[in-house]
Amino acid sequence: MAKLGAKKLNIALVGCGYWGKHFLRLCMQHPQIRLSGILDSSESRINELQQLYPDVHFYNSLESIANDTEVSAVIVATGLSSHFAICQRLLQEGKHVLCEKPLTLTAKESETLGQIADSNGLTLLVGHTFEYNSAVLHSKHEIDRGALGELKYLSFRRCGNGPIRYDADVVYDLATHDVSIANLLLNSVPDAVNATGYKLLGCNQYDLANIDLIYPTGLSVNICVSWMELVKQREMKVIGSKGMLLFNDVVPSEKVRLYHTIAPTTQTRGDFGDFQLSVSNNDVSIPNINYKEPLREELEHFMACINGQQQPRTGWQNAANVVRVLEAIEESIAHQGQSIRVTK
């Protein structure tokens, strides 16, 4: 298998939509990567990219990538429904694969891909990008060092005005991120879930979902995801006995804040001055975080895994655990919020 060194790593890109364009930029900028070519199903997108990158090769089929002996690794940034077939074909041909999240529709499919990768000594990395996010990693550091005390619950809100997807509902599209983050922060996988979902936009997909995850310690994690809110929200709260951590990903700076509260506020006499004091009864600290582009960190990690320098942080086992939770969420929604055990 290909090793990094003086020789550049030949990488092909399958899918050049929203995430694919970011990977394209990073590959073109990286001194140790040679972009072997791009495969995309959109003729108009190919025409646009050919104008921007006249020297880039465009493949006409997946087979042409699979049979290209110079290609060592492939980034798959296509729709969810195509992930399994594309990754399976590439892994069978001995290509390392970095696939966008979630890896597959079912955990069984993720396991199948993982077995192919392992049996061929290949890296199969999954794009759970927030596990490479500086703010999330700092949050984990604060939790692990006990800054929040005993954890009480976690809350996530990931909402916005679309974009509506047609091969994945809001659970697979958005909640994937929060399940991945929660599993990372808690070093665990939930035992059970209960969830409700709604189809309010007429697209035959769940576009709003409210989800509760119950972890082995009894800790509860609440997730709200929506495609139909006009104000974009990307917010995580971690509440503990010593305070609360807030991660707000839509603000340009000071994304993480730590609120240190000694005790809940007591009822005031009712005048406005007392009310103002009651809502600001916190000691707030803003950590100095060295923010790095998560996708760039993910790509660097992919290359280090191929070179044998690191083990995949978001490998197929990690991905399969996330998909198991997503499957349980979908089952709970289908049964009107019934508690569903997560298979392990």
N, C-alpha and C positions, 0 to 999 in steps of 0.2 A: 504494500500500500504506500501511497505517496507520503513523503516526509517533507516538512518545511526545511528550508535552509537557503543556500544561495540561489537555488532554482525556484522559480515562481510556481505557485500552486494554480493549476488550471481549474477554474470554476465556471460552470454553466448556470444560467438563471432560467428557471421555468416560471413564467408568470411575471408580468411587469406592470401590474396595477399599482394600487396605493403603496403597499409594502415593498413590492418588487422594485419600484422606482428608487426607493431609499437604499435597497441593497445594491442596485445598479450604481448609484452614486458612490457608495462605500467601496465597492469592488474596483471602480475606476480610479479611486484615490489611493488605494492600498498598494504600497511598494512591493508586497510579496504575493500579490494576486494578479494573474492574467485572466481576464474575462474571455472564456472560450467562445461564448455566444449566448444568444437569448432565444427562447421559444415563447411565443405568445399567440393566443387564439384570435386576438383583435387586429384586423387588418389596418384599421385607422390608427391604432396605437403603434403598430409596427412602422407605419409611414411617418408618424411623428418622431419616433425614436431614430429612424434612419436619417432624418434631417439633423437631429441633435448629435448623433454619434455615427457619422458616415463610415468609420473604420470598423464598427462592431459587426460581427457575423450574426446572422439570424438563421436558426435551425428551422426546418420545415416539418419536423415530427419529433416525437419523444424517442422513437427508435434511432434517429440520427444522433441523438445525444447518448443513448445507451450504447451505441456501437462506436462512438468516438473514443478511441483508446487513449487519447491525450487528456481527456477529461477525468480528473481524479475525484471531484466533488461537485455536487449540484445543490443549489438553493431552490426550494420549491415554495413559491408564493402564489399559489392558485387558490380557487375556492375549495371549501372543505370537502365537498362531495368527490373531488378528484384526488385527494391526498393519498388514499390507500393504493389505488392502482398505479399512480405515478411513482410513489416511493417504493413500492414492491418491485416494479420493473427496474428501477435504478439500482436498488440494493442487490438484486439478483445479478446485475452486471458488474458488481464490485465497486460501485460509486458510494463515497461518503455522502450523507444527506443531511442538510439543515432544512427542516420543514416548518412552515408557519403553524401557529396554534389554531385550534386544537389539532392534534396529530391525526385523529380519525373520528368517525362517528361513533364507533363502539370500542370498548376496551379490548375486546377479543381481536379486533383488527390491529390495534396498537401492539398487542402482544405478538401477533404474527410477524409484524414488521420488525419488532425487537429481536425475535428469534432468528430471522434472516440476517440482520445486522451482526448479531453476536456470533453466529456460526461462520460468518465470512470475515470476522475481525474488523468490522466497519464501525465508524461513528455515525450514530443516528441522533441528532440533536433537534430539539423542538423549541420553537420560538416563543417560549413564555417570557416575553421581553421584560416584564416587571421584576423578574427574578435577577435581572441585571441592572435594575434601576437604583441609582445611588441613594435616593430618598427611602426606598423600601429596604435596602440593605442597612442603612443607618437606623431605620425603625427596628429592624431585627436586633441590631446591636444594643439599642436601648432596652428592648424587652429582655434580652438574654442577660444583661448586666443588672437587671432588677430595678431599673429606674422608675417603672410604673407600679412596682409592688406585685401583689397577687392579681393576675388578670381576671377581669369580671366578664367582659364580652367585647366583641369586635363588631364594627358596623361599616359597611361599604355602600356607597351610592355612586353609580356609574350611569349617567343619563345624558341624553342629548336629542337633538332633532335629526334622527337617523345617523348614518345612512342605512336605509333598509336593505337587507340582504335576502336573497331568494333561495340560497341553498343551505342556510343556517338561520335559526331563530335567535332571539335576543339572548337566550341562555348560552348557546354555543358561541355566539359572537362576543358578548360582553362579560357574562358571568365567569367565563373561562379565566379571565385575568384575575378576578377576585378569589376564586377557588384556589388558583395557583399561589397567590400571595398569602392567603390564610394558611395553606398547607406549609408554606415556607416558614412563616412567622411562628407557627405552633409546632413545627417538626412532627407533623402527624397528618392523618387523613380522617375525615369525619366518620363516625359510626352510622349516622342516620341523617336524613334530610326531610324537611316538609316544605312544600312550595305551592304557590298559586300563580297561574299565568293567564294572560288575557290577549285576545286578538282584537285590537281596537282600530287598526288602520286599514283593515280589509285586504291584507296581503297574505292571508292564510298561514301566517307564522305568528308565534307568540312575540309580541312587541313590548310587553310589560311583564315583569315577573318579580315576585317577592319571595325570598328564599331564606330559610333558616337551616343552618348546619349545626349539628351537635357533635362535638369532638369527644374522644374517649374520657377526658377529664370532667366532662359535663359542661364545658365551656360552650357558649352559644355564639354563633357568627351570623349576623343578619346581612343580607345582600339585596339591594334593590337595583334593578337594571331596566332601562327604558329607552326606546327609540323615539319617543313622542313628546319630549320636553324641550321647550324653546331655549332654556338656559342650560348650557353644558355644565355638567358636574362630574368631577372625578375626585371623590373624597373617601378617605379612610380614617376611621377613629378606632383607637385602641384604648379601652378604659380599664384602669387597674385601681388597686386600693390606695395608691399614692398619687394618682393623677391620670391625665389623658394625653395621648399623642394624637395629633391631627396632621394628616398628610393631604394637602390640597394640590392636586397636580395641574390645575388650570391657572394658578397664579404664576407670574413670571419669576418671582423670587420668594424667599422665605417659605418654601413649600412645606417644611416640617416645623411644627410648633409643639412644645411640651408645656402642658398646663399642670401645675403642681397645686393640688387642693388638699388642705388638711381635713376638712369635713364638709358635708353638704351645707349649703346655705340654709338659714332658718327663715321662717316667715317674717316679713317686715311689717311695720305699722301701716303701710299702705300708701304713704306719700311718695312722690316721684323721686325725690332725693334718695330715699332708702332703697327704692327699686333699682336705681342706677348703681348703687353700691353693691347690691346683692348680685347683679349680673356680671360684675367684674371682680369678684372675690377670688382671684386666681393669681398665682405667681407664674408668669409666662417666660419661657426661655426659647430662643431660636438658635438651634445648632448651626455651626459653620460646616457646610457639607460641600465637598469637592464634586460637583455634578459632572458626570460624563454621559455621553450619548449612549443610551442602553443598547441600541441596535449595533453600534460599533463594538461595544464590549462583548455582545453576543457573538459577533462574527470573529473577533479575536479569540474568544474561548473555543469556538468551533475549530479554528486552525490549530490551537494548542492541543485540542483533543486528537485531531488527526495526526499530529506530530508525536503523540504519546506523552506529552508533557503534563496533561491534566485529564481527569476523569469527567465525563459529562455531568454538569450540574442540573441540566434539564434534559436528561436522556429519556429513553422510551418508557422506563419504569415510572418516572415522574409523570410523564404525559399520560400513561395508562391510568394512574391514580386519579388524575384530574378528570379524565373521560368517564371513569366509574362514577364519580360524583355527579357529572353532568347527566349521565344516564338515569341515576336515581332521582335527580331533580325533575327530569322529564316524566318519569313514572309517577312521581308524587303529584305533579300538575294534572296528569291524565286521570288521577284518582282523587281529584278535588282536595288536594292538600294532605292526603294521608301520609303518615310517617313511613318512610321507606329506608330499609337498611342498605348501606353501601357495601357492595361485594368487595372482598379483599382476597 
